[in-house]
Amino acid sequence: MRVDPLAQYLAREARRLGLESMELEDAPTETIAVFAQCVLSELAALGLLRGRKEVGCWAVPRVRGH
């Protein structure tokens, strides 16, 4: 079975943050927010969500003339 690299990365991050259980009611809100930010950043990097419009962010089309 071939596992998507993004899924592997997100699973590693979930484990690193201690979010391996499906029972999230005891997880700190800050930890869940960190994981959510990680997921949103990865989706933006893939171009599936609008990312930050900052210099160096490759998820947003480059402005012409720069």
N, C-alpha and C positions, 0 to 999 in steps of 0.2 A: 504494500500500500504506500503510495507516494503522498506525503503531507506537504501542503503549501508552505513555503518559507515564511510567509507573513503569519500564518497560524502558529508555526513553531515559535516565532519571535514573541508573539502575544502570549503564548502559553508560558514561555520563559519569564516574561515580565510579570505575569500573574503569580507564578511561583515565587519569584524574587520578592514580591510585595506581600506574600502570604495569603493570596486570594485563591488558593487551590480548591476550597470548598464551595459548593453551590449555596451554602448558608451564609449570606452576606449581611444578615441583620446585625451580627456582632462585629463586623469589620469597621474600622474607623472610616469616617466620612472622607477624611483627607486622603487615605489610601485609595479609596474608590475613585476619588477625583483625579489622582495621579494616573491611575490606570486608564480612566476615560480620556484624559488628555493624550496619553500615549496612543490609544486607538484612533482618536480623531486626527492626530498628527500623521499617523501612517496612512490613513484614508486620504488626507489632503495631499500627501506626497505622491500618492497614486493618481491624483487628479480627480478623485471621486467626490471630494468636498472642496469648498473654497478654502484655501490656506491663507496664512498670513501674507500680507503684501509687503514684505521686508526684503532688503537687499540680500541676495544670496539664496532666496527661497526658490527652488526649482519647480515648485508645484504651480507657480503662477507664470503665465507667459511673459517673456522678457520685453521691456519697453524698447521700441525702436529708437536708434540713435545713441544708445549707451554702449 
